[in-house]
Each structure stands twice: as structure tokens, then as C-alpha cells.
Amino acid sequence: MAGTSMRGKPMPGQHSVQIPRARPLYRFAATGLSASMWFFLMYRAKQDGAVLLGWKHPWDH
């Protein structure tokens, strides 16, 4: 078998699954989408965090 030692275990650096590198555009888009997701989550946590944790009732102003 290619990339294996005599005992059937993969040699260091020789893995059976090869994952290709993503294009820079996809990496940039993924970083932007994840940053916007975290921004939205933190914004909502600031707005509704106390209600979610039970520190405040939604009808209290």
C-alpha cells in the first residue's frame, strides 16, 4: 500500500485523506460571515442577555 509502513499504520506526514486548500476568496468570505455572526450574537446578548439569564423580566423597563 502506498504511504503505509509494514505494519499497516500511516507513516508520519502520509495521511489517507488529503484536504485541498481553500481559495483565498472563500477564506475571506468565511471570516467575514463568522465575524458578522459573532457581532450579531454579542449585540443580541447586550440587548437581551439579562432576560435570557433570568436577571430581568422582559416586561420590566
PDB file of N, CA, C and O in Angstrom:
ATOM      1  N   MET A   1       0.837  -1.183   0.000  1.00  0.00           N
ATOM      2  CA  MET A   1       0.000   0.000   0.000  1.00  0.00           C
ATOM      3  C   MET A   1       0.880   1.244   0.000  1.00  0.00           C
ATOM      4  O   MET A   1       1.931   1.281   0.639  1.00  0.00           O
ATOM      5  N   ALA A   2       0.442   2.229  -0.708  1.00  0.00           N
ATOM      6  CA  ALA A   2       1.215   3.460  -0.777  1.00  0.00           C
ATOM      7  C   ALA A   2       1.021   4.280   0.487  1.00  0.00           C
ATOM      8  O   ALA A   2      -0.111   4.489   0.924  1.00  0.00           O
ATOM      9  N   GLY A   3       2.103   4.742   1.072  1.00  0.00           N
ATOM     10  CA  GLY A   3       2.034   5.609   2.236  1.00  0.00           C
ATOM     11  C   GLY A   3       1.864   4.890   3.561  1.00  0.00           C
ATOM     12  O   GLY A   3       1.569   5.535   4.566  1.00  0.00           O
ATOM     13  N   THR A   4       2.039   3.583   3.597  1.00  0.00           N
ATOM     14  CA  THR A   4       1.924   2.870   4.866  1.00  0.00           C
ATOM     15  C   THR A   4       3.230   2.163   5.161  1.00  0.00           C
ATOM     16  O   THR A   4       4.007   1.847   4.260  1.00  0.00           O
ATOM     17  N   SER A   5       3.453   1.924   6.433  1.00  0.00           N
ATOM     18  CA  SER A   5       4.625   1.160   6.821  1.00  0.00           C
ATOM     19  C   SER A   5       4.292  -0.322   6.719  1.00  0.00           C
ATOM     20  O   SER A   5       3.219  -0.679   6.231  1.00  0.00           O
ATOM     21  N   MET A   6       5.179  -1.175   7.163  1.00  0.00           N
ATOM     22  CA  MET A   6       4.949  -2.614   7.038  1.00  0.00           C
ATOM     23  C   MET A   6       3.838  -3.096   7.961  1.00  0.00           C
ATOM     24  O   MET A   6       3.239  -4.138   7.693  1.00  0.00           O
ATOM     25  N   ARG A   7       3.546  -2.385   9.023  1.00  0.00           N
ATOM     26  CA  ARG A   7       2.509  -2.822   9.960  1.00  0.00           C
ATOM     27  C   ARG A   7       1.134  -2.259   9.621  1.00  0.00           C
ATOM     28  O   ARG A   7       0.185  -2.503  10.366  1.00  0.00           O
ATOM     29  N   GLY A   8       0.995  -1.532   8.550  1.00  0.00           N
ATOM     30  CA  GLY A   8      -0.296  -1.018   8.134  1.00  0.00           C
ATOM     31  C   GLY A   8      -0.659   0.347   8.695  1.00  0.00           C
ATOM     32  O   GLY A   8      -1.727   0.872   8.379  1.00  0.00           O
ATOM     33  N   LYS A   9       0.202   0.934   9.519  1.00  0.00           N
ATOM     34  CA  LYS A   9      -0.070   2.258  10.067  1.00  0.00           C
ATOM     35  C   LYS A   9       0.505   3.308   9.125  1.00  0.00           C
ATOM     36  O   LYS A   9       1.546   3.076   8.511  1.00  0.00           O
ATOM     37  N   PRO A  10      -0.155   4.461   9.000  1.00  0.00           N
ATOM     38  CA  PRO A  10       0.390   5.508   8.125  1.00  0.00           C
ATOM     39  C   PRO A  10       1.712   6.051   8.662  1.00  0.00           C
ATOM     40  O   PRO A  10       1.895   6.204   9.869  1.00  0.00           O
ATOM     41  N   MET A  11       2.610   6.334   7.753  1.00  0.00           N
ATOM     42  CA  MET A  11       3.871   6.952   8.142  1.00  0.00           C
ATOM     43  C   MET A  11       3.614   8.421   8.478  1.00  0.00           C
ATOM     44  O   MET A  11       2.630   8.986   8.000  1.00  0.00           O
ATOM     45  N   PRO A  12       4.463   9.052   9.283  1.00  0.00           N
ATOM     46  CA  PRO A  12       4.271  10.464   9.610  1.00  0.00           C
ATOM     47  C   PRO A  12       4.251  11.320   8.347  1.00  0.00           C
ATOM     48  O   PRO A  12       5.129  11.206   7.492  1.00  0.00           O
ATOM     49  N   GLY A  13       3.252  12.166   8.243  1.00  0.00           N
ATOM     50  CA  GLY A  13       3.129  13.036   7.082  1.00  0.00           C
ATOM     51  C   GLY A  13       2.399  12.407   5.921  1.00  0.00           C
ATOM     52  O   GLY A  13       2.108  13.100   4.946  1.00  0.00           O
ATOM     53  N   GLN A  14       2.096  11.150   5.978  1.00  0.00           N
ATOM     54  CA  GLN A  14       1.392  10.455   4.899  1.00  0.00           C
ATOM     55  C   GLN A  14       0.005  10.048   5.402  1.00  0.00           C
ATOM     56  O   GLN A  14      -0.148   8.973   5.983  1.00  0.00           O
ATOM     57  N   HIS A  15      -0.986  10.877   5.190  1.00  0.00           N
ATOM     58  CA  HIS A  15      -2.338  10.593   5.644  1.00  0.00           C
ATOM     59  C   HIS A  15      -3.176  10.103   4.475  1.00  0.00           C
ATOM     60  O   HIS A  15      -2.916  10.448   3.322  1.00  0.00           O
ATOM     61  N   SER A  16      -4.174   9.302   4.779  1.00  0.00           N
ATOM     62  CA  SER A  16      -5.004   8.751   3.718  1.00  0.00           C
ATOM     63  C   SER A  16      -5.985   9.778   3.167  1.00  0.00           C
ATOM     64  O   SER A  16      -6.433   9.640   2.029  1.00  0.00           O
ATOM     65  N   VAL A  17      -6.332  10.807   3.944  1.00  0.00           N
ATOM     66  CA  VAL A  17      -7.268  11.828   3.490  1.00  0.00           C
ATOM     67  C   VAL A  17      -6.490  13.108   3.221  1.00  0.00           C
ATOM     68  O   VAL A  17      -5.847  13.652   4.119  1.00  0.00           O
ATOM     69  N   GLN A  18      -6.550  13.581   2.001  1.00  0.00           N
ATOM     70  CA  GLN A  18      -5.867  14.814   1.624  1.00  0.00           C
ATOM     71  C   GLN A  18      -6.914  15.903   1.431  1.00  0.00           C
ATOM     72  O   GLN A  18      -7.774  15.785   0.558  1.00  0.00           O
ATOM     73  N   ILE A  19      -6.852  16.963   2.237  1.00  0.00           N
ATOM     74  CA  ILE A  19      -7.803  18.064   2.154  1.00  0.00           C
ATOM     75  C   ILE A  19      -7.160  19.193   1.358  1.00  0.00           C
ATOM     76  O   ILE A  19      -6.102  19.690   1.745  1.00  0.00           O
ATOM     77  N   PRO A  20      -7.777  19.606   0.253  1.00  0.00           N
ATOM     78  CA  PRO A  20      -7.182  20.685  -0.542  1.00  0.00           C
ATOM     79  C   PRO A  20      -7.339  22.037   0.152  1.00  0.00           C
ATOM     80  O   PRO A  20      -8.250  22.229   0.957  1.00  0.00           O
ATOM     81  N   ARG A  21      -6.449  22.962  -0.167  1.00  0.00           N
ATOM     82  CA  ARG A  21      -6.519  24.300   0.409  1.00  0.00           C
ATOM     83  C   ARG A  21      -7.686  25.053  -0.217  1.00  0.00           C
ATOM     84  O   ARG A  21      -7.968  24.907  -1.407  1.00  0.00           O
ATOM     85  N   ALA A  22      -8.362  25.860   0.600  1.00  0.00           N
ATOM     86  CA  ALA A  22      -9.478  26.671   0.111  1.00  0.00           C
ATOM     87  C   ALA A  22      -8.936  27.916  -0.579  1.00  0.00           C
ATOM     88  O   ALA A  22      -7.863  28.414  -0.242  1.00  0.00           O
ATOM     89  N   ARG A  23      -9.699  28.406  -1.549  1.00  0.00           N
ATOM     90  CA  ARG A  23      -9.296  29.629  -2.233  1.00  0.00           C
ATOM     91  C   ARG A  23      -9.347  30.802  -1.262  1.00  0.00           C
ATOM     92  O   ARG A  23     -10.163  30.795  -0.340  1.00  0.00           O
ATOM     93  N   PRO A  24      -8.491  31.816  -1.448  1.00  0.00           N
ATOM     94  CA  PRO A  24      -8.476  32.961  -0.527  1.00  0.00           C
ATOM     95  C   PRO A  24      -9.819  33.684  -0.444  1.00  0.00           C
ATOM     96  O   PRO A  24     -10.175  34.198   0.616  1.00  0.00           O
ATOM     97  N   LEU A  25     -10.566  33.732  -1.545  1.00  0.00           N
ATOM     98  CA  LEU A  25     -11.873  34.386  -1.519  1.00  0.00           C
ATOM     99  C   LEU A  25     -12.810  33.681  -0.552  1.00  0.00           C
ATOM    100  O   LEU A  25     -13.537  34.334   0.196  1.00  0.00           O
ATOM    101  N   TYR A  26     -12.799  32.354  -0.559  1.00  0.00           N
ATOM    102  CA  TYR A  26     -13.664  31.592   0.342  1.00  0.00           C
ATOM    103  C   TYR A  26     -13.240  31.773   1.797  1.00  0.00           C
ATOM    104  O   TYR A  26     -14.085  31.873   2.686  1.00  0.00           O
ATOM    105  N   ARG A  27     -11.945  31.813   2.035  1.00  0.00           N
ATOM    106  CA  ARG A  27     -11.469  32.028   3.407  1.00  0.00           C
ATOM    107  C   ARG A  27     -11.848  33.416   3.899  1.00  0.00           C
ATOM    108  O   ARG A  27     -12.250  33.577   5.051  1.00  0.00           O
ATOM    109  N   PHE A  28     -11.724  34.424   3.034  1.00  0.00           N
ATOM    110  CA  PHE A  28     -12.098  35.786   3.396  1.00  0.00           C
ATOM    111  C   PHE A  28     -13.596  35.880   3.655  1.00  0.00           C
ATOM    112  O   PHE A  28     -14.021  36.518   4.618  1.00  0.00           O
ATOM    113  N   ALA A  29     -14.400  35.248   2.800  1.00  0.00           N
ATOM    114  CA  ALA A  29     -15.852  35.263   2.984  1.00  0.00           C
ATOM    115  C   ALA A  29     -16.246  34.543   4.272  1.00  0.00           C
ATOM    116  O   ALA A  29     -17.133  35.005   4.989  1.00  0.00           O
ATOM    117  N   ALA A  30     -15.603  33.430   4.569  1.00  0.00           N
ATOM    118  CA  ALA A  30     -15.911  32.697   5.796  1.00  0.00           C
ATOM    119  C   ALA A  30     -15.537  33.517   7.025  1.00  0.00           C
ATOM    120  O   ALA A  30     -16.269  33.509   8.014  1.00  0.00           O
ATOM    121  N   THR A  31     -14.421  34.218   6.979  1.00  0.00           N
ATOM    122  CA  THR A  31     -14.018  35.066   8.096  1.00  0.00           C
ATOM    123  C   THR A  31     -15.004  36.211   8.286  1.00  0.00           C
ATOM    124  O   THR A  31     -15.371  36.535   9.415  1.00  0.00           O
ATOM    125  N   GLY A  32     -15.434  36.824   7.186  1.00  0.00           N
ATOM    126  CA  GLY A  32     -16.408  37.909   7.273  1.00  0.00           C
ATOM    127  C   GLY A  32     -17.751  37.451   7.804  1.00  0.00           C
ATOM    128  O   GLY A  32     -18.358  38.131   8.631  1.00  0.00           O
ATOM    129  N   LEU A  33     -18.222  36.303   7.335  1.00  0.00           N
ATOM    130  CA  LEU A  33     -19.502  35.781   7.815  1.00  0.00           C
ATOM    131  C   LEU A  33     -19.436  35.408   9.289  1.00  0.00           C
ATOM    132  O   LEU A  33     -20.375  35.673  10.040  1.00  0.00           O
ATOM    133  N   SER A  34     -18.340  34.798   9.703  1.00  0.00           N
ATOM    134  CA  SER A  34     -18.235  34.426  11.116  1.00  0.00           C
ATOM    135  C   SER A  34     -18.091  35.668  11.995  1.00  0.00           C
ATOM    136  O   SER A  34     -18.616  35.694  13.108  1.00  0.00           O
ATOM    137  N   ALA A  35     -17.392  36.691  11.518  1.00  0.00           N
ATOM    138  CA  ALA A  35     -17.280  37.927  12.295  1.00  0.00           C
ATOM    139  C   ALA A  35     -18.633  38.607  12.429  1.00  0.00           C
ATOM    140  O   ALA A  35     -18.968  39.111  13.501  1.00  0.00           O
ATOM    141  N   SER A  36     -19.421  38.628  11.347  1.00  0.00           N
ATOM    142  CA  SER A  36     -20.746  39.241  11.439  1.00  0.00           C
ATOM    143  C   SER A  36     -21.665  38.426  12.343  1.00  0.00           C
ATOM    144  O   SER A  36     -22.503  38.996  13.042  1.00  0.00           O
ATOM    145  N   MET A  37     -21.521  37.099  12.338  1.00  0.00           N
ATOM    146  CA  MET A  37     -22.319  36.262  13.229  1.00  0.00           C
ATOM    147  C   MET A  37     -22.008  36.602  14.688  1.00  0.00           C
ATOM    148  O   MET A  37     -22.925  36.786  15.489  1.00  0.00           O
ATOM    149  N   TRP A  38     -20.717  36.687  15.039  1.00  0.00           N
ATOM    150  CA  TRP A  38     -20.348  36.986  16.419  1.00  0.00           C
ATOM    151  C   TRP A  38     -20.760  38.402  16.804  1.00  0.00           C
ATOM    152  O   TRP A  38     -21.153  38.643  17.945  1.00  0.00           O
ATOM    153  N   PHE A  39     -20.674  39.346  15.859  1.00  0.00           N
ATOM    154  CA  PHE A  39     -21.134  40.705  16.143  1.00  0.00           C
ATOM    155  C   PHE A  39     -22.618  40.693  16.478  1.00  0.00           C
ATOM    156  O   PHE A  39     -23.040  41.327  17.445  1.00  0.00           O
ATOM    157  N   PHE A  40     -23.417  39.974  15.683  1.00  0.00           N
ATOM    158  CA  PHE A  40     -24.855  39.906  15.929  1.00  0.00           C
ATOM    159  C   PHE A  40     -25.153  39.217  17.257  1.00  0.00           C
ATOM    160  O   PHE A  40     -26.024  39.663  18.004  1.00  0.00           O
ATOM    161  N   LEU A  41     -24.435  38.132  17.556  1.00  0.00           N
ATOM    162  CA  LEU A  41     -24.659  37.436  18.825  1.00  0.00           C
ATOM    163  C   LEU A  41     -24.332  38.326  20.021  1.00  0.00           C
ATOM    164  O   LEU A  41     -25.079  38.346  20.999  1.00  0.00           O
ATOM    165  N   MET A  42     -23.230  39.056  19.952  1.00  0.00           N
ATOM    166  CA  MET A  42     -22.869  39.929  21.063  1.00  0.00           C
ATOM    167  C   MET A  42     -23.831  41.111  21.177  1.00  0.00           C
ATOM    168  O   MET A  42     -24.129  41.561  22.283  1.00  0.00           O
ATOM    169  N   TYR A  43     -24.314  41.611  20.051  1.00  0.00           N
ATOM    170  CA  TYR A  43     -25.304  42.687  20.069  1.00  0.00           C
ATOM    171  C   TYR A  43     -26.587  42.217  20.742  1.00  0.00           C
ATOM    172  O   TYR A  43     -27.141  42.920  21.587  1.00  0.00           O
ATOM    173  N   ARG A  44     -27.061  41.024  20.367  1.00  0.00           N
ATOM    174  CA  ARG A  44     -28.280  40.489  20.980  1.00  0.00           C
ATOM    175  C   ARG A  44     -28.052  40.154  22.454  1.00  0.00           C
ATOM    176  O   ARG A  44     -28.962  40.316  23.267  1.00  0.00           O
ATOM    177  N   ALA A  45     -26.867  39.694  22.807  1.00  0.00           N
ATOM    178  CA  ALA A  45     -26.568  39.413  24.211  1.00  0.00           C
ATOM    179  C   ALA A  45     -26.595  40.699  25.030  1.00  0.00           C
ATOM    180  O   ALA A  45     -27.038  40.701  26.179  1.00  0.00           O
ATOM    181  N   LYS A  46     -26.122  41.786  24.441  1.00  0.00           N
ATOM    182  CA  LYS A  46     -26.177  43.068  25.142  1.00  0.00           C
ATOM    183  C   LYS A  46     -27.619  43.519  25.316  1.00  0.00           C
ATOM    184  O   LYS A  46     -27.979  44.064  26.360  1.00  0.00           O
ATOM    185  N   GLN A  47     -28.448  43.296  24.298  1.00  0.00           N
ATOM    186  CA  GLN A  47     -29.839  43.722  24.359  1.00  0.00           C
ATOM    187  C   GLN A  47     -30.676  42.827  25.269  1.00  0.00           C
ATOM    188  O   GLN A  47     -31.437  43.331  26.094  1.00  0.00           O
ATOM    189  N   ASP A  48     -30.548  41.512  25.132  1.00  0.00           N
ATOM    190  CA  ASP A  48     -31.443  40.562  25.796  1.00  0.00           C
ATOM    191  C   ASP A  48     -30.747  39.626  26.771  1.00  0.00           C
ATOM    192  O   ASP A  48     -31.367  38.673  27.244  1.00  0.00           O
ATOM    193  N   GLY A  49     -29.496  39.863  27.083  1.00  0.00           N
ATOM    194  CA  GLY A  49     -28.758  38.932  27.929  1.00  0.00           C
ATOM    195  C   GLY A  49     -29.318  38.786  29.329  1.00  0.00           C
ATOM    196  O   GLY A  49     -29.378  37.677  29.858  1.00  0.00           O
ATOM    197  N   ALA A  50     -29.731  39.896  29.940  1.00  0.00           N
ATOM    198  CA  ALA A  50     -30.265  39.832  31.302  1.00  0.00           C
ATOM    199  C   ALA A  50     -31.582  39.063  31.340  1.00  0.00           C
ATOM    200  O   ALA A  50     -31.850  38.336  32.297  1.00  0.00           O
ATOM    201  N   VAL A  51     -32.399  39.219  30.310  1.00  0.00           N
ATOM    202  CA  VAL A  51     -33.664  38.477  30.241  1.00  0.00           C
ATOM    203  C   VAL A  51     -33.383  36.997  30.052  1.00  0.00           C
ATOM    204  O   VAL A  51     -34.027  36.153  30.677  1.00  0.00           O
ATOM    205  N   LEU A  52     -32.435  36.683  29.204  1.00  0.00           N
ATOM    206  CA  LEU A  52     -32.103  35.286  28.938  1.00  0.00           C
ATOM    207  C   LEU A  52     -31.564  34.591  30.184  1.00  0.00           C
ATOM    208  O   LEU A  52     -31.860  33.419  30.419  1.00  0.00           O
ATOM    209  N   LEU A  53     -30.784  35.300  30.974  1.00  0.00           N
ATOM    210  CA  LEU A  53     -30.220  34.722  32.190  1.00  0.00           C
ATOM    211  C   LEU A  53     -31.172  34.784  33.379  1.00  0.00           C
ATOM    212  O   LEU A  53     -30.862  34.253  34.446  1.00  0.00           O
ATOM    213  N   GLY A  54     -32.322  35.422  33.210  1.00  0.00           N
ATOM    214  CA  GLY A  54     -33.309  35.484  34.279  1.00  0.00           C
ATOM    215  C   GLY A  54     -33.071  36.588  35.285  1.00  0.00           C
ATOM    216  O   GLY A  54     -33.686  36.581  36.351  1.00  0.00           O
ATOM    217  N   TRP A  55     -32.197  37.537  34.984  1.00  0.00           N
ATOM    218  CA  TRP A  55     -31.909  38.629  35.902  1.00  0.00           C
ATOM    219  C   TRP A  55     -32.967  39.725  35.828  1.00  0.00           C
ATOM    220  O   TRP A  55     -33.094  40.541  36.741  1.00  0.00           O
ATOM    221  N   LYS A  56     -33.725  39.734  34.731  1.00  0.00           N
ATOM    222  CA  LYS A  56     -34.686  40.800  34.496  1.00  0.00           C
ATOM    223  C   LYS A  56     -35.853  40.208  33.718  1.00  0.00           C
ATOM    224  O   LYS A  56     -35.669  39.286  32.924  1.00  0.00           O
ATOM    225  N   HIS A  57     -37.043  40.732  33.943  1.00  0.00           N
ATOM    226  CA  HIS A  57     -38.203  40.271  33.192  1.00  0.00           C
ATOM    227  C   HIS A  57     -38.358  41.115  31.932  1.00  0.00           C
ATOM    228  O   HIS A  57     -38.037  42.303  31.953  1.00  0.00           O
ATOM    229  N   PRO A  58     -38.842  40.531  30.830  1.00  0.00           N
ATOM    230  CA  PRO A  58     -38.966  41.296  29.588  1.00  0.00           C
ATOM    231  C   PRO A  58     -39.974  42.437  29.690  1.00  0.00           C
ATOM    232  O   PRO A  58     -39.884  43.397  28.924  1.00  0.00           O
ATOM    233  N   TRP A  59     -40.932  42.359  30.615  1.00  0.00           N
ATOM    234  CA  TRP A  59     -41.924  43.423  30.733  1.00  0.00           C
ATOM    235  C   TRP A  59     -41.464  44.534  31.668  1.00  0.00           C
ATOM    236  O   TRP A  59     -42.146  45.552  31.781  1.00  0.00           O
ATOM    237  N   ASP A  60     -40.320  44.369  32.347  1.00  0.00           N
ATOM    238  CA  ASP A  60     -39.767  45.443  33.178  1.00  0.00           C
ATOM    239  C   ASP A  60     -38.994  46.413  32.296  1.00  0.00           C
ATOM    240  O   ASP A  60     -38.271  46.008  31.386  1.00  0.00           O
ATOM    241  N   HIS A  61     -39.161  47.715  32.585  1.00  0.00           N
ATOM    242  CA  HIS A  61     -38.427  48.706  31.791  1.00  0.00           C
ATOM    243  C   HIS A  61     -37.478  49.466  32.664  1.00  0.00           C
ATOM    244  O   HIS A  61     -36.767  50.347  32.182  1.00  0.00           O
TER     245      HIS A  61
END
